[in-house]
Amino acid sequence: MKEYAVYILASKRNGTLYVGFTSDLVKRVYEHKNDLVEGFTKKYGVHLLVYYETSGSYEGALQREKQIKEWKRKWKIELIEKGNPAGRDLYEEILSAEGGLDSGFRRNGSSLIFQSRKSYVNEEGARMDSTAVSTGKKSILVVEDEPAINRVFQRVLSNKGFEIETVMNGIVAQTILEQNDYGLIFLDMRTPGMSGKELYGWLKDKFPQKAKRVIFSTGDVMNSETQGFLVSTGRPCLAKPFTPDELRTLVKETLRRIGDERKEG
């Protein structure tokens, strides 16, 4: 049965509030967080999911949204604090419901660093445990600056026997790719430091075989410039937000395609 959600976003705890209605909560919150929705939330930086409720009735959810919007601010805050007293961001919770999250991160000063089974890489590009080098078909590098999405990659693909390394900065990824080899490389189009487009161009020039293993990821697939770029590269793309099945299927199909190309070569 299709579910509809009424949700409240906040700029911070007890900050500016926004009430919305959607038939796809994961996708809609992702769009708000990445400023893909023009208007209030983008203008005022209202990105934290602090409350949501679901309903099987379109009319019921729509009426509930209207009701909450008309409430006094005090009542909205009371509703939020009843179920979420700390005002934490619930986005990871809904991602967990979709695909499961796995805690694979640790702190190094102010940096959030992913612990893979082979090594650590900090945001400045320093290699720790540098004797470990990723090689082979079962290693996947994920260049993505959203920790929650990185955790979904880890949980979904580790369960299929893949070894996942993640990095949240394109310049750091460049350093890693100079040293290591991977069966697949996921590049977010908007990664800070060096964008996915720029990193792919560098790979194509310096390591053309590695460039053939790239899968792009983006939440902006409808943009004409993005579509033109993807067509020009011929590389597959994972549209965000995605389901675990979509991720698994794309990995399987891309590895099969790479294997076929090797046989033909």
C-alpha positions, 0 to 999 in steps of 0.5 A: 500500500502506498504511504504518504508522509507529513514532515517538519524540517528545521534549520536547527534545534528550535530554529526556522520550521517548514511543514511539508507533504510527500508520497516519497519521504526519502527523495523529498528530504534529499531534495531539500537537503541538497537545495534542489527544491526552490523556495523557502527551505533553500532560501533559509537553510531549512534542511533537518528532518525533525519530525514525520508521520505517515498515512495510507490515505492521500486525503488524510495526509494532505489534511494533516499537513494543512492542520499542522501548518495552521498551528501556532509555532509553540504547538509545532515545537511541542509535537517535535519534542514529544517524539524527538526531544533532542531535535536530531536529524531523522534522515538517517532513520528513514534511510535505515528503513530503506536499506540499513545503515552501518556504523563505519565511521570514526572521528579524527579531530574534526574530520569524519573518517570511514574505517574500511577493512584495509585502511583509513584516509583522512580529509587531508589525504594522509594514508594510514596503514599504507601497506594495504593496497586495494586491488581486484574486482571485489574492491569498490571506492565510493567518492561521496560527501554524505556520510549517511549515503556512504553507510548505505553503500557499506551495508548493502554491498558488504553483504554481497562480499564487496570491500568498500572504501569511502572518501568525502573529498575529490582531491583525496580520492585523486591521491588514493586512485593514483596508488590503488586499483578498484573493481568499481569507482562511484563518483558523486557529481558534486564532491567537494575539492574536485567534482566528479566531472573533474575527477573523471576527466583526470582519470580518463587522461591518466588512467583510462582503464580505471575511468572505464570502471566509473559509475556516477551518482547524482540527485540532479539527473533531470538537469540538461547539462548533467544529462549531456555530460552523462551521454558524452561519457557513456558511463552509467549513473546511479540516481539519488536517492536510490533503493538497495535493489537499484544499487545492487542491480547497477553494480552487477550489470556494470561488472558484467559489462566490464567483463564483456568488454575485456573478453571482446578486447 
